Amino acid sequence: MLYDCPECGLPTTVTSQGKAAGSDGPVEVVGVRCVADHWFLGPGDTLRRLLPMPRRSDR
């Protein structure tokens, strides 16, 4: 899964994943690191996921 870096917008890779207790139940926690060496750990639903580019069909 790829995400945008919250600081610079470059692609990140997931370094860790898990669940943490939250006031409304378990929360998905994701650690990410971008190509500019920024590190973040936080709720996965607050990070913007990069969508795969659609493939062009060959004719």
CORCORWO-V676847 format. One record per residue. N is the residue number from 0. RES is the residue in one letter. PHI is phi in radians with two decimals (none if undefined). BURIAL is + if it has 24 or more other C-alpha atoms within 12 Angstrom, else -. D_CENTER is the distance of its C-alpha to the mean C-alpha in Angstrom with 2 decimals. Layout:
n=N res=RES phi=PHI burial=BURIAL d_center=D_CENTER
n=N res=RES phi=PHI burial=BURIAL d_center=D_CENTER
This chain:
n=0 res=M phi=none burial=- d_center=6.69
n=1 res=L phi=-1.90 burial=+ d_center=5.41
n=2 res=Y phi=-2.22 burial=+ d_center=3.37
n=3 res=D phi=-1.41 burial=+ d_center=6.27
n=4 res=C phi=-1.20 burial=+ d_center=7.56
n=5 res=P phi=-1.08 burial=+ d_center=9.09
n=6 res=E phi=-1.57 burial=- d_center=12.30
n=7 res=C phi=-2.09 burial=- d_center=13.11
n=8 res=G phi=1.45 burial=- d_center=10.97
n=9 res=L phi=-1.29 burial=- d_center=10.94
n=10 res=P phi=-1.10 burial=+ d_center=8.57
n=11 res=T phi=-2.10 burial=+ d_center=6.58
n=12 res=T phi=-2.05 burial=+ d_center=6.97
n=13 res=V phi=-1.35 burial=+ d_center=6.32
n=14 res=T phi=-1.78 burial=- d_center=9.54
n=15 res=S phi=-2.75 burial=- d_center=10.23
n=16 res=Q phi=-2.61 burial=- d_center=9.91
n=17 res=G phi=-3.13 burial=- d_center=12.66
n=18 res=K phi=-2.19 burial=- d_center=14.44
n=19 res=A phi=-2.29 burial=- d_center=16.29
n=20 res=A phi=-1.24 burial=- d_center=19.31
n=21 res=G phi=-2.21 burial=- d_center=19.13
n=22 res=S phi=-1.16 burial=- d_center=22.14
n=23 res=D phi=-1.84 burial=- d_center=21.49
n=24 res=G phi=2.02 burial=- d_center=20.59
n=25 res=P phi=-1.09 burial=- d_center=17.76
n=26 res=V phi=-2.14 burial=- d_center=14.23
n=27 res=E phi=-1.24 burial=- d_center=11.09
n=28 res=V phi=-1.99 burial=- d_center=9.81
n=29 res=V phi=-2.22 burial=+ d_center=6.79
n=30 res=G phi=-1.79 burial=+ d_center=7.67
n=31 res=V phi=-2.28 burial=+ d_center=6.13
n=32 res=R phi=-2.44 burial=+ d_center=8.86
n=33 res=C phi=-1.73 burial=- d_center=9.69
n=34 res=V phi=-1.17 burial=- d_center=12.99
n=35 res=A phi=-1.59 burial=- d_center=14.78
n=36 res=D phi=1.25 burial=- d_center=14.28
n=37 res=H phi=-1.48 burial=- d_center=12.40
n=38 res=W phi=-2.06 burial=+ d_center=11.00
n=39 res=F phi=-2.49 burial=+ d_center=9.29
n=40 res=L phi=-2.36 burial=+ d_center=9.56
n=41 res=G phi=-3.05 burial=+ d_center=9.38
n=42 res=P phi=-1.07 burial=- d_center=9.26
n=43 res=G phi=-1.09 burial=+ d_center=6.39
n=44 res=D phi=-1.32 burial=- d_center=8.53
n=45 res=T phi=-1.65 burial=- d_center=8.56
n=46 res=L phi=-1.60 burial=+ d_center=5.24
n=47 res=R phi=-1.49 burial=- d_center=6.28
n=48 res=R phi=-1.45 burial=- d_center=5.55
n=49 res=L phi=-1.41 burial=- d_center=7.87
n=50 res=L phi=-1.58 burial=- d_center=10.94
n=51 res=P phi=-1.14 burial=- d_center=13.30
n=52 res=M phi=-1.22 burial=- d_center=16.44
n=53 res=P phi=-1.19 burial=- d_center=19.44
n=54 res=R phi=-1.43 burial=- d_center=22.15
n=55 res=R phi=-1.49 burial=- d_center=25.56
n=56 res=S phi=-1.39 burial=- d_center=28.34
n=57 res=D phi=-1.45 burial=- d_center=31.14
n=58 res=R phi=-1.91 burial=- d_center=34.53
